[in-house]
Amino acid sequence: MRSKIQDLKTHFQNTHLKVLKDLNVYYWVAGGSIRDFFLGREPKDIDFYFSSSIDRRRAMHFLTENDFEFIRSYHNHDVLIKDNVRYETFHNQGDATPKECIENFDFTICSCALDNKLEFSCHDDFFKDLKGLHLTRIPQTGRPVSTACKRLKKLLNNGYDIDRQNLIKWLSDVEKTL
């Protein structure tokens, strides 16, 4: 496992983390792009997270000055594209570290991060659930129902499975947002 994590660090240092290396702020990449690396899949996007909204805005300014095309802004994140790669910049209030950030993700298979100091963090069950392509729910109620449904459907269509207990947890979380 150590060699896979080292491969991740080397790859991301030479690619995605390099994008913001001249920006003097703390940030991390988290979620699907890291999961996809371990599965040998091409990521759909690269999600950058920042400790503050000020750092996120600085990153947005930096990226647009470096020929990244601004696509859209949402409440807590922005979307940009360069060389057919989609980049998203996030700041979630209360998430000042990668560990705090990934504790708020929806499933263990997404709960992973690599910061710009090359420190890797993940949920205790990340590798076990990733190996089995199993969706283990982490309580989360912040997503709109339609987004949560689309996300679960996408994961199921990508070969992941969910057992009855975790599906009930997911349904309970979705119900709380109604």
PETA-V150629 format. One line per field, one symbol per residue. phi: phi as a letter, one per 20 degrees, with the letter a starting at -180 (. if undefined). psi: psi as a letter, one per 40 degrees, with the letter a starting at -180 (. if undefined). Layout:
phi = ???
psi = ???
This chain:
phi = .gfffffgfffffecfffgdfeeecebbdbngffgfgfemdfffaddedcfbfffffffgfgfffdmeefdaddgdbccccblmdedcdcbdgndecgfffffdfecffdebbcefdmeecbfgegffffgeldedfdgbceefgfffffffgffffeneccegffffffffffffef
psi = dddddddddddddecddddedehgihiihibdddddddefihidihhhiididdddddddddddeffhhhdihadeiihiihfehhhhhihhhegeiddddeeeidideegiihieefhhiiideddddddefhhhhhhheeiidddddddddddddeeiihiddddddddddddde.
